[in-house]
Amino acid sequence: MSSRSPSLLSVLSSPRVWLMLALGFASGLPLYLTGSTLAAWMTNEGVSLKTIGIFGLVGTPYVFKFAWAPLMDRYVPPFLGRRRGWLVVTQVLLALTLVAMGQVNPRTDALAMACLAVLVAFLSASQDIAADAYRTDLLSEEERAFGVSVFTLGYRVGMVIAMSVALILSDVIGWKYTYPVMGLFLAVGVVAAVLGPEPTASRPPRTLPEAVVKPFVEYLKRGWPAVLALVFIVAFRVGDAVAFRMTTPFVLKLGFTNTELGLISKLPGMLGSIGGALVGGLLITKLGMRRGLFLFGSAQALTNLLYVALAARGKDPFFLAFTVGADNFCGGMGSAAITVFITALCNKNFSATQYALLSSLSAVPMQLLGAFSGYLAEALGWSSFYVATTLAMTPALVLLALMPRDMGQPPQPQAATEQATPPTVAPEAAAELASAAKKGAG
């Protein structure tokens, strides 16, 4: 490996990176199917905003996935190995559950729909545990930042496909058949897991207590800066999460059809997501973690003001396209930055469980605070609602400014990646990575 940072072209030509793209896609696909897309279905069926908001609680398993992550670290499926085996198990069960969701009406069978949606969220969170652990075990140190960026790219593409294509299909074949079609897309992840290599350097913990206790003890031993990082991870997503739950009902209530929303999301939304994920991953290595998080977080929040302008303009397809594109671009950059930040906090000896814990905290605003977004939107009105979600980024930026630059890093700065084959890192590259990790701590 050259001492220079690998070019985007060389990284995208790597089989490992293409695996990250496919696995990121499979991980991102289920999120909208229990979130924004399900909200569109419920809006079509005449379900109230309050009920749509409450349905945000079905994603609670994303918040608590750290609770069963040690089990997936400790036990190995009887086929394909520890990481790939769990990937295939969760993906197949996800596809079957999505087929079942399509057979339920959210207005007349709300309880059954809620139960199936919770199951999808649980299986999706389990897939995330396996995918995140596979990524940290497989990628070399030099591939980490770019690999995270490409995984995030795939994740965002999966989210957009689950939103735009599902909305278009719902107008063509109905919701009953749309969800099974979405389940078929998970074949991308199954094929990638079957064909990909199984990391060989890592080993399962010898006992369940070892798998459960040591990752948490090691993290908390780093002191108050590590706790401050936990609070920051939660605060970084608050405004974006609350706005996310109401964006689809807001756009539909402006008079747009499902197909219009789907088409507008498909092109500007997908291009914005792809561009944001790639640009964010590239710029983090140049700007450093602290400046990247500040700039991308601020941009992510400020794009919510575009929805205020859209509310004033009414049904304007071109301005909606611009708004969706800008929102997805900045959201892609923010997602890439917070993912690299979380990765930098993980000790490579406990990567699966620690990553599950930290990413679970990142999901808290989306799954818990988002449940009350309907009440907030009805109480404030659309314009004030989106202004409030913009201001909600302020606490995160304050916390970022307070973080010390020597914030409780794990013993090995490369922490998040447990190597399948230990890479050779040139002195210049090692110095740059150490500097980036130190900035990330700040």
JOUR-V695823 format. One record per helix or strand of 2 or more residues. SS is the DSSP state (@ for helix, = for strand). FROM is the first residue (numbers start at 1). TO is the last residue. Records with the same first field share a line. If there is no record, write none. Layout:
SS=FROM-TO / FROM-TO
This chain:
@=8-12 / 15-33 / 36-44 / 49-62 / 66-74 / 82-101 / 110-138 / 141-172 / 175-184 / 187-195 / 208-220 / 224-235 / 238-253 / 258-287 / 289-302 / 305-313 / 317-345 / 348-367 / 369-380 / 382-391 / 394-402 / 427-441
